[in-house]
């Protein structure tokens, strides 16, 4: 039972030990209003559950198993535990992100090395195998990282009934219409949003008619006009760190208009102020997490704290935020093996 004022997260983790210690499964993490955290015991949901997503409408936790022959599984909540929901389904190569429709009956998986978005129906005891897919092609100037398409996230753009898919390999935000679901996806190469060469868009957040992408490869964030379908400008997340080829990771937007970005080169959380009228982003804060490789981040419900999953140091940093969401300082650190994702329960 989640207590009043407490935010529950589920922590996805690597079970392979390639970065950080091998985890024994996923865990719940409860954060109270004072920033005190309590970890649940590991729950085995299958190999390498690196990304998790929660559907509040369906009461389901979705899991992508980041493997060369990727898998998706879904689970229902039973107190502090989990029970299987749909049967495990096949995705494509190295699925790295999952998103639900509003009803929770359909999940979208971004498949990094599979070069495609896959669509999975979720129903009790039914197969979650692929029923639709959109395959992408393209490349970028970074020969090591952009030899082909690498979809990295799927985000619902509710106002326009479509899906936005940052493609790190092709410097694009793929635009997929959802008006014909579940029969088909609407794909149009001309609708895809072009990002500046070598950016490597990884994740994005939507703010009305604007979106902000965290660009992994060149350590920038891009501001996008979603109505016009174009990149307006891009801004560095900070010039004070020697790039190590890791770059930006996760991105979140606070209610106060602060864009939070994980910086794996600086092992820090960056805060940038979004000015919607001027259409600018300005760096306003940098807080080192005290760990290594901040792969994901999430906010508490009251937005008094940001949690940052530092995969390489087996730790989660709890960072206090001011009233607009500007990061202030690390107030606590929670030890847990190879945390890769923080999925918040609504």
C-alpha positions in Angstrom: 0.0 0.0 0.0 1.4 3.4 -1.0 1.1 6.0 1.8 -0.3 9.4 1.2 2.4 11.9 0.1 4.6 9.0 -1.1 5.7 8.6 -4.7 6.3 5.0 -5.9 8.8 4.3 -8.6 9.8 1.0 -10.2 13.5 0.6 -10.9 14.6 -1.1 -14.1 18.1 -2.5 -14.1 20.7 -4.4 -16.1 21.0 -8.1 -15.1 24.1 -8.6 -17.3 26.8 -6.7 -15.4 28.1 -4.9 -18.4 27.8 -1.5 -16.6 27.4 -1.7 -12.9 26.8 -4.8 -10.9 24.3 -7.4 -12.2 20.9 -6.9 -10.7 18.6 -9.7 -9.6 15.5 -8.1 -11.0 13.5 -4.9 -10.7 12.6 -3.2 -7.4 10.0 -0.7 -6.1 11.3 2.5 -4.5 9.0 4.6 -2.3 10.0 8.2 -1.8 8.2 10.2 1.0 7.5 13.9 1.2 10.7 14.5 3.1 12.9 12.8 0.5 13.4 9.5 2.4 13.5 6.4 0.3 12.6 2.8 0.9 13.6 0.0 -1.6 11.6 -3.1 -2.1 13.1 -6.6 -2.7 14.2 -7.6 -6.2 11.5 -9.2 -8.3 12.6 -11.5 -11.2 10.7 -10.4 -14.3 13.1 -11.9 -16.9 16.5 -11.0 -18.3 17.8 -7.4 -18.6 14.6 -5.4 -17.8 16.3 -2.1 -18.7 13.2 0.0 -19.4 9.8 0.1 -17.6 6.6 2.0 -18.3 3.4 2.2 -16.2 -0.2 2.4 -17.7 -2.4 3.8 -15.0 -5.5 3.1 -17.1 -4.8 -0.6 -17.4 -2.9 -1.0 -14.1 0.0 -2.6 -15.9 3.7 -2.3 -15.7 5.4 -2.9 -19.1 9.0 -4.2 -19.4 11.3 -4.2 -22.3 14.1 -6.7 -22.1 17.0 -5.1 -23.8 18.6 -8.0 -25.7 19.7 -8.7 -29.3 16.5 -10.8 -29.6 14.3 -8.4 -27.6 11.3 -9.2 -25.6 8.4 -7.3 -24.0 6.5 -8.5 -20.9 3.7 -7.0 -18.8 2.7 -7.3 -15.2 -0.1 -6.3 -12.9 0.4 -4.8 -9.4 -0.4 -7.0 -6.4 0.4 -5.0 -3.3 4.1 -4.6 -3.3 4.5 -7.4 -5.8 3.8 -8.2 -9.4 1.9 -10.9 -11.3 2.2 -11.8 -15.1 -0.4 -10.1 -17.4 0.1 -10.7 -21.1 2.4 -13.6 -22.3 5.9 -12.5 -23.2 6.2 -11.1 -26.8 9.0 -10.8 -29.2 10.1 -7.2 -30.3 13.1 -6.5 -32.5 16.8 -5.8 -31.8 17.7 -4.2 -28.5 14.4 -2.6 -27.4 15.2 0.4 -25.3 11.9 2.3 -24.6 8.2 1.6 -24.2 5.1 3.8 -24.3 1.4 3.0 -23.8 -1.7 4.3 -25.5 -4.1 6.1 -23.1 -6.2 2.9 -22.6 -3.1 0.8 -21.9 -4.2 -1.8 -24.4 -1.4 -1.1 -26.9 2.3 -0.6 -26.2 4.9 0.8 -28.6 8.6 -0.3 -28.3 11.5 1.6 -29.8 14.1 -1.0 -31.0 17.6 0.5 -31.2 19.4 -2.0 -33.3 16.2 -3.3 -34.9 15.7 0.1 -36.7 12.0 0.0 -36.1 9.1 0.8 -33.9 7.0 -2.2 -33.0 3.3 -2.3 -31.8 2.2 -4.8 -29.2 -1.4 -5.6 -28.0 -1.6 -6.2 -24.2 -4.5 -8.4 -22.9 -4.7 -11.0 -20.1 -2.9 -14.2 -21.0 -2.7 -13.2 -24.6 0.5 -13.0 -26.7 2.3 -9.6 -26.8 4.0 -10.3 -30.1 4.3 -7.6 -32.8 1.2 -6.8 -34.7 2.4 -3.7 -36.6 5.8 -2.1 -37.2 7.4 0.9 -38.8 10.9 0.3 -40.1 13.3 3.2 -40.5 16.4 3.9 -42.6 19.0 6.7 -42.7 22.3 7.6 -41.2 24.3 10.6 -39.8 27.8 12.0 -40.0 29.1 10.2 -36.9 30.3 7.0 -38.6 30.7 5.1 -35.3 27.3 5.8 -33.9 25.1 6.8 -36.9 25.7 4.1 -39.6 22.0 3.3 -39.5 18.7 4.2 -37.9 18.5 3.9 -34.1 15.1 4.7 -32.6 15.6 5.5 -28.9 12.2 6.5 -27.5 8.4 6.6 -28.3 6.4 9.6 -27.0 2.7 10.2 -27.5 1.9 13.6 -28.9 -1.7 13.6 -27.7 -2.8 16.9 -29.2 -1.9 15.7 -32.7 -2.8 12.0 -32.3 0.6 10.8 -33.2 3.8 9.3 -32.0 7.2 11.0 -31.9 10.2 8.7 -32.1 13.7 10.3 -31.7 16.1 8.5 -34.1 19.6 8.8 -32.8 21.2 7.3 -35.9 19.5 9.4 -38.5 19.2 12.8 -36.8 15.4 12.7 -37.1 12.3 12.8 -34.9 10.1 10.2 -36.7 6.4 11.2 -36.8 3.9 8.3 -36.9 0.1 8.9 -37.2 -2.1 6.8 -34.9 -5.5 7.6 -36.4 -5.7 4.2 -38.1 -4.8 2.0 -35.1 -5.2 -0.9 -34.7 -5.3 -1.6 -38.4 -2.2 0.3 -39.5 0.4 3.1 -38.7 0.6 6.2 -40.8 4.1 6.9 -41.8 5.2 9.7 -44.2 8.9 10.4 -44.7 8.1 14.0 -45.4 6.5 14.4 -41.9 9.7 13.4 -40.1 11.4 16.3 -38.3 15.0 16.9 -39.3 17.5 17.6 -36.4 20.9 19.2 -37.1 23.7 16.8 -38.3 25.5 14.8 -35.7 23.0 15.7 -32.9 21.9 12.1 -32.2 18.4 12.9 -30.6 17.8 10.4 -27.8 14.8 11.4 -25.7 12.3 14.3 -25.8 9.6 16.1 -23.9 6.5 17.8 -25.2 5.3 21.3 -24.0 2.2 22.3 -25.9 3.3 23.1 -29.5 7.0 22.7 -28.7 9.2 19.8 -28.0 12.8 19.6 -26.5 15.1 16.8 -27.5 18.2 15.7 -25.5 20.8 15.1 -28.1 23.2 12.4 -27.0 26.1 12.8 -29.5 26.8 16.6 -29.5 25.7 17.5 -25.9 22.9 19.8 -27.0 19.2 20.2 -26.6 17.0 21.1 -29.6 13.8 23.2 -29.5 11.2 21.9 -32.0 8.0 23.5 -33.4 5.6 20.6 -33.5 3.1 22.5 -35.6 5.5 23.5 -38.3 7.5 20.3 -37.9 11.0 21.9 -37.7 13.9 22.4 -35.4 14.0 26.1 -34.3 17.4 26.1 -32.6 19.8 24.1 -30.4 21.6 25.0 -27.2 24.6 23.4 -25.4 23.8 21.8 -22.1 27.2 23.1 -20.7 30.7 23.8 -22.1 32.5 22.9 -18.9 33.1 19.2 -19.4 35.4 17.3 -21.8 33.1 15.0 -23.9 33.6 11.3 -23.3 31.3 10.1 -26.0 28.4 9.5 -23.6 26.5 12.8 -23.8 22.9 13.5 -22.9 20.6 10.8 -21.6 17.1 11.3 -20.1 15.1 14.5 -20.2 12.1 15.7 -18.1 10.1 18.9 -17.9 8.9 20.4 -14.6 5.6 22.3 -14.2 7.7 25.4 -13.6 9.3 25.2 -17.0 12.7 23.7 -16.1 14.1 21.1 -18.5 16.2 18.5 -16.6 18.8 16.6 -18.6 21.1 13.8 -17.5 24.7 14.5 -18.5 26.8 11.3 -18.6 30.0 13.2 -19.5 29.8 15.3 -16.4 28.0 12.7 -14.3 25.6 15.5 -13.4 22.0 16.7 -13.6 21.6 19.9 -15.7 18.7 22.3 -15.4 17.7 24.6 -18.3 15.0 27.2 -18.2 12.5 27.0 -21.1 11.1 30.4 -22.2 8.1 29.4 -24.4 7.5 33.0 -25.6 11.1 33.7 -26.6 11.6 30.1 -27.6 15.0 29.8 -25.9 16.7 27.5 -23.4 19.2 28.8 -20.8 21.4 26.7 -18.5 20.6 27.7 -14.9 22.0 24.8 -12.7 24.4 21.9 -12.7 24.4 19.4 -9.8 26.9 16.5 -9.8 25.1 13.4 -8.8 28.0 11.9 -6.9 27.6 8.7 -9.0 28.5 7.6 -12.6 26.6 7.3 -15.8 23.2 9.0 -15.1 21.1 7.0 -17.5 17.5 8.0 -16.4 15.7 10.5 -14.2 12.2 11.1 -12.9 10.4 13.5 -10.6 8.4 13.0 -7.4 4.7 13.8 -7.7 5.1 17.1 -5.8 8.3 17.9 -7.9 10.3 18.6 -4.7 12.8 16.0 -5.8 14.4 14.5 -8.9 15.7 10.9 -8.8 18.7 10.1 -11.0 19.7 6.5 -11.8 23.5 6.3 -11.9 23.9 2.9 -13.5 27.7 2.5 -13.4 28.0 3.3 -9.7 25.0 1.2 -8.5 23.2 4.2 -7.1 20.3 6.5 -7.3 20.8 10.1 -6.4 17.9 12.0 -4.7 18.2 15.7 -5.7 16.2 18.6 -4.1 14.5 21.0 -6.5 13.4 24.5 -5.9 9.8 25.7 -6.5 10.2 25.8 -10.3 12.2 22.6 -10.5 15.8 24.0 -10.6 18.1 21.3 -9.1 19.8 22.4 -5.9 21.8 19.6 -4.2 22.0 15.9 -3.6 20.2 15.1 -0.3 20.6 11.3 -0.3 21.9 8.4 -2.3 20.3 4.9 -2.5 22.4 1.9 -3.3 21.0 -0.6 -5.8 22.6 -2.6 -8.6 22.9 -1.1 -12.1 19.7 1.1 -12.1 18.8 2.0 -15.7 15.2 3.3 -15.5 12.9 5.0 -13.1 9.2 4.4 -13.9 6.8 6.5 -11.7 3.5 5.1 -10.6 0.8 7.8 -11.3 
